[in-house]
Amino acid sequence: MKRLASILISVILFFACIPLEESHAEAVSGKRDFVSYNLGFVCKIPLAMQEKGSIEDVSARLEGADGSRIYIYSQDIKGMSPQTYIYYSNKQIRAGRGGFTMLNERTTTLANSAKAYEFLYQRDIIENIENDKNIYFEINAVYPQFNRVLTFWVKTDSANLDYYTQMARDMASSAWLFEKGVKTQRAPYVQRDIDLKGKSTRLKIGKDSMMWGIMHPHNLDGADYTSNLAPFEKSIGKKFEFLMTYSDFNNKVNLKEVQEVYDDERVMMLTWQPWVYIDKTQNENIESESDVLIPEIVKGKYDDYIRSWARDIKSVGEPVFVRFANEMNGDWDPWCAWFFGKDTELYNEAWNRIERIFHEEGADNAQFVWNPHDRSYPDFDWNSPHMYYPGDEHVDWVGLTGYNNGTSFSGDVWREFGDIYQPVYDDYMKHYREKPFMITEFSCNEDGGDKAAWIRNGFSSFANMPNIKAAVWFNQIDTRWLYNIDSSEASLNAFKESLLQNPLFSLKNVYKEEALQTQDEENIQNESKQQQEKTESQKTAKK
């Protein structure tokens, strides 16, 4: 009751008629200009606020001594109204999703004459987060002349709410905008070898090659993946050594299927999505919090289940790729921050908790793949894929996903391979160049263009993206989208020819460890023999 009373008092004070041009006494003592050339704004901030973890071209991040944070987003709104950005961003909060409650909202005018929309909301404190900040305040200041909204997003607690809300108001009132700086930076050229060893399987991808994988229709609960795939592989003359499948948070690891994959000298990626199937046949409009699991994972509700997965992965003893909560920047997924207060930090907390549990259980053979979609929905800065990155120490691979949807549905647009992947590749190389990349799933629809040409041109483009070490084709019809390789004879032939004739595409990457050790020894002996012959030849030439 004391905590509730404290919050209610803070809300009353928050919406009291405080002159916006008068700063909180502590906040005004010692200020400096904070300038972001990339985001195109300047404002006054207290000297006590330190910039930590800002992301170039996405957000500025300031942190106070108590751990409260202020994120600043300079959102372009050309082509939409400011209300679309502001109210769509807060739609799920206003609906009470993810355990968040909207406490109040208002419209005001700042001292710099900008119209502003303010929101105050909260969630329960999560005990597993040290010094958790569970109260959120934001100001959205509208600048029509720049087609921009400047958002100051505060994450604090009840004890510091008044201080930081007034600080954010002062910052917003002191802000002025200018054109965003444009940084052109060529993606660095990176080549790397991949060499992952298990108890009997070894995955090797040379620096001048990449591996092919597939997501082929199969029974997710069965053990028929390789048997279903074999006839298709025979028809195109290619064995896919990298297989991808899906699981929600209801299922255990399908160990029988996984083991059969490795017995067949292949490697597997498990796409592990944090949602639980809900039967909506009785009421298709039902909304259930059982599908917004990220806050629950952070609270520890799923620890036992996660540990069971970690133990199963460990028991495999081979390199197993774990792609957790992929496409998190899409509002079609309930693990998008749109469903839990726009707080991408909670996604990172969930990811890091899972990764830590895996290490505690000794599942160090797991390769964690972090994988946004190439386009954010909504396409707002707070939902940028970079806001979801858990950190280099928690990620093994960076995944890229983008589809050419073709024109089967209204709103779909035909996109060439290079238009999809070159921009995202260049962007990710600026941020994550220390990690190997893979295209975790991609495909091209038959409708709207020349799929065969798309395949040929796209596959030749991999030479310009040497840090992509694997690519997985999504070989399945999805409603009207004809993503299957054999959607037409022309597409099938283009795939076969491109796959088998391109020297970049390695035909063999997965080996039984003993066979590869023997091969390595033979290679060493051959290299030694060649060196001896070269030396003898040089000696003979000198004589």
Buried (B, 14 or more C-beta within 10 A) or exposed (E): EEEEEEBEEBBEEBBEEBEBEEBBEEBBEEBEEBEBEBBBBBBBBBEBBEEEEBBBBBBBBBBBEBBBBBBBBBBBBEEBEBEEBBBBBBEBBBEEBBBBEBBEBEEBEBBBEBBBBBBBBBBEBBEEBEEBBBBBBBBBBBBEEBBBBBBBBBBBBBEBBBBBBBBBBBBBBBBEBEEBEEEEEEBEEBEBEBEBBBEBBBBBBBEEBBBBBBBBEBEEEEBEBBEEBEEBBEEBEBBBBBBBBBBBBEBEBBEEBBBBBBEBBBBBBBBBBBBBEEEEEEEEEEEEBEBBBBBBBBBBEBBEBBBBBBBBBBEBBBBBBBBBBBBBBBBEBBBBBBBBBBBBBBBBBBBBBBBEBBEEBEBEBBBBBBBBBBBBBBEBBBBBBBBBBBEEEBBBBBBBBBBBBBBBEEEBEBBBBBEBBBEBBBBBBBBBEEBBBBBBBBBBBBBBBBBBBBBBBBBBBBEBBBBBBBBBBBBBEBEBBBBBBBBBEBBBBBBBBBBEEBEBBBEEBBBBBEEBEEEEEEEEEEEEEEEEEEEEEEEEEEE
